[in-house]
Amino acid sequence: MLASIIDVSHIGYPLLFLLVMAESGGIPIPGETALIAGAVLASQGRLKIELVIPIAAVAAIVGDNIGYLIGREGGRWLLERPGRFHRQRLEVLETGEPFFERHGPKAVFFGRFILGLRVWASWLAGATHMPWHSFAFWNACGGIAWATGVGLLAYFLGHSAGNAIQAFGIYGLAAFLLAVVGALFAHRRHRRRLAETRATQRETDPEPPQQ
């Protein structure tokens, strides 16, 4: 009903940008739902998917960088201070910080696909002083992959995508991406170990006698 009262084509893009950016910056609001809604509206011809996806990606990247700066300057104090969502913020810090220190790049990339981590990943990256150049690269990759994957799924599935993606699809997409990246890492590690084994064998094998 609200969409019939307000011209979605006029406010849809700015609203999408603001919601995604705010969620990415650390405010627990439905940014992913805004992306899904925008893509569904695009499937109905009321918005353009070629604008919805890049706007969501840019908003995610901008918001995450704002969150990173906030986290770097005073993230721990903001997460630990009393007030609204205090218990949730402490849980995020207790569970997220150790993982983030060990797996920062993966947390930044895959955190974009996980609700709790999507909201707080940028703050944790800043609070743990993750190097900005590494954060910026993996954050951009995650933002683009998230906006493209979720946006296209919602666009092609149409109106039925809302509940389906939120309940199952995004976790399936995250699992698929994790499996692909994991396979690539495993392949690279296997090749590295194979090369190290061959190098060790060359060092330990006796040289053939000179003729």
Secondary structure, 3 states (H helix, E strand, C coil): CHHHHCCHHHHHHHHHHHHHHHHHCCCCCCHHHHHHHHHHHHHCCCCCHHHHHHHHHHHHHHHHHHHHHHHHHHHHHHHHCCCCCHHHHHHHHHHHHHHHHHCHHHHHHHHCCCHHHHHHHHHHHHHCCCCHHHHHHHHHHHHHHHHHHHHHHHHHHHHHHHHHHHHHHHHHHHHHHHHHHHHHHHHHHHHHHHHHHHHHHHHHCCCCCCC
